[in-house]
Amino acid sequence: MAKRVGVDKWLFGTVLLLVLFGLTTVFSASAVMAKAQYGTPYHFILTQALWGALGLLALLIFMQVDYRHYNTPRVVFPAIGLTTLLLIGVFVAPSSHHTHRWFHIGGLGTFQPSELATPVLILFLAYFLQTRLHKMDDYRGTVSRAVAPPLLLIALILKEPDLGTAIVCAGVTLVILYLAGMSMRYIAIGVLCTLPVLGYMLFFVPWRLARMRVFLNPDADPRGTGFHILQSLIAVGTGGVRGLGLMEGRQKLFYLPEPHTDFIFANVCEELGLIGALLLISLFVVFAYRGLRAAYLSTDPFARFIAFGLTSAVIIQAFFNMSVVVALLPTKGITLPFISFGGTSLFVTLACMGVLLNITRDID
């Protein structure tokens, strides 16, 4: 195919709009809380803006680097090794909220190693599977070797514990293996093997079992375990069609849990209403279309897997976050890509978008 003159401008513009949307909503959702906790309403937005600027710089750099440079064991295996070491090292760091997920890096906030796991496993799967498309039924030579590194990363993330990120990693791994042509028999076996693990995590860990009970009947304890999800639904319902107006939301005033992170979509629904929610969803739809289009039109299997993996990772995460907010899924700490407060997430996501945009240079 002919060489593109530039990157996919629709994809580039959509990413910029999502970042701008995110910065605006983070400030709106966090200003009151930041004023109460830190004495200034700009604490969270300044941190997010700094990470956003660094992320956009990373995007521009990776956008200029030919993605083929990553298609080498000198990049793939050190990336897996470094990510594994970071996921192990985080257990040495002080715990936060009874979990081991973050390294504290001074004024820049925290660094969450699990954010690296998804792009790294996408890189590994793309590298490993590109030459084995006709050997996807070979259990010893292909299947077992393909799933070993993702299983290792997922196991370490579950140990933190962070079930949400682990599910996203597992989902991305599954869709890439399916795209590569893996037999449905192996996929079915893999899903069946994960069900006991997932069942144990959900029903035999006391605090997760409490979340499941709340999900099934949040009204049973409206002032206790059901408080969070009920406040989220109140925020979504209060917004109506047009919303209360930017900065005018009431549920973020110490009612809605984590209004600037996990439940930021509820704040969007309250302040911008159905119109604002549909606008945000439309941006993700455009992003998904352009990203999957890049994967479909790529003739290089490595590029196709990278594009498909990075796009599906963002969409899967967005789907989980929005579904939790409207009580379609049990409460889980999964951020909304580009939108939620979180420096590591925003930086890593934007860096990955630079790689995706570089891939679009080689398609018509």
Buried (B, 14 or more C-beta within 10 A) or exposed (E): EEEEEEBBEBBBEBBBBBBEBBBBBBBBBBBBBBEEEEEEBBBBBEBBBBBBEBBBBBBEEBBEEEBEEBBEEEEBEEBBEEBBEBBEEBEEBEEEEEEBBBBEEEEBBBBBBBBBBBBBBBBBBBBBBBEBEEEBEEEEEBBEEBBEBBBBBBEBBBBBBBBBBBBBBBBBBBBBBBBBEBBEEBBEEBEEEBEEBBEEBBEEBEEBEBBEBBBEEBEEBEEEBBBBBBBBBBBBEBBEEEBBEBEEBEBBEEBBBBBBBBBBBBBBBBBBBBEBBEBBBEBBEBBBBBBBBBBEBBEBBBBBBBBBBBBBBBBBBBBBBBBBBBBEBBBBBBBBBBBBBBBBBBBBBBBBBBBBBBBBBBBE
